[in-house]
Amino acid sequence: HCHFGAWFADRNGLPEAIIASVLLHHTPSEASQHKRLVRLTAAGDHLANHYQRHGSFEDYDVTLNRGIEALDELLPLNVQERFAEGAEMLFEGIERDCTAAA
């Protein structure tokens, strides 16, 4: 779906940063441009897929999120640690939004 999505984004005139994020969100460390956006997209994709498959974040393991791992490599911000600290509040908000949208 990465290649199809990138093709579709390109055909519709979306910015290169969006095209790269769609194309590389499963392999964020391969991005040579738009690294932050690609890695952030990968992190969000991993979260969304987990929630879609499991219906909750109860057993979510942040260490398996390659997008967050890639952000940690790029930015000296301890992204994984900071994410883990705020994850419960984030997950509650996501679950609330998903329930409201249903």
N, C-alpha and C positions, 0 to 999 in steps of 0.2 A: 504494500500500500504506500510505501515511502516514495517510490518512483512515480506511481500514478498520481499521488497527491502533488508532488513537485511539478510534474508535467501540467496538471490542471491549474495549479497556481500560476505557472509561467504563462499558460495560454490565456489566463484572465488578467494578466498584467500586474500581478502582485509584486511587491518589492523583492529584490534579490535576498534580503535577510529572511523574509518569510519562506521563500522557496528553499533556501539552505536549511532552515529549521525543519521544514516538512521532510526534506530528503534525508537529513542526517540525524533525526531524533532517536534512532535506535543505535547509532554509532557516533555519539557526540564528540568523542575525542578525535575523530577524523576531520572535524571542521577546521578549515584554514582561515575562514573569515566568519564574522558574526558569531564568534565562539560563545559569548555569553548567552545570546538568544537561543542558539542551538542547544546548549546545555540546559538552560532553563526549560525549554520545550521538552527535552528528554526527561527531566525530573518530573514535570507535570504529567507527561504521558505515563510514566511508571506509576505515579499515584493514581491516576484515573483508571488505568488497567487493573490495578489491585482492587480498587473499590468496585469496579464493574464485575470482577470475578468473585469477590468475597462478600460484597454488600456491607462491609465495615472495614475499619482500619485496626481492628483488635490485634491482629497478628502481624502488622506491618513491620518489616525489617528495613530500616533506612540504609543499612549497609549494602543492600542488594540494588539500590537505585543508582544506576550508572550515570545518570544526569547529575545527581548531587555529588557523586564521586568525582566526575569531570569538573564540576564547578569548584570543588575543593582543590583540584590540581591547578586551576587557572587563577583563583583568587585567594589571597592570604587571609581568609575570613573565617576559617573553621566552619564551613557551611554545614557539614554533616552534624557537627556538635550543636550548632545553633538551631538547625532544623529539628533535631531530636528534642531540644528544650521546648520548642514552641509547637511541636507536632500535635499534641492533644487538643489545643485550642483550634488549630487549623482543621483537624479532622472533624471536630464538633461543628465547625462552620460549614464545611463541605457537606456533611451529612444533613445538616439543617436545610441547606440550599437544595440538595437533591430531593429531599422529602417534600419541600415546598413546590418544586417543579413537577412533581409526579401527579 
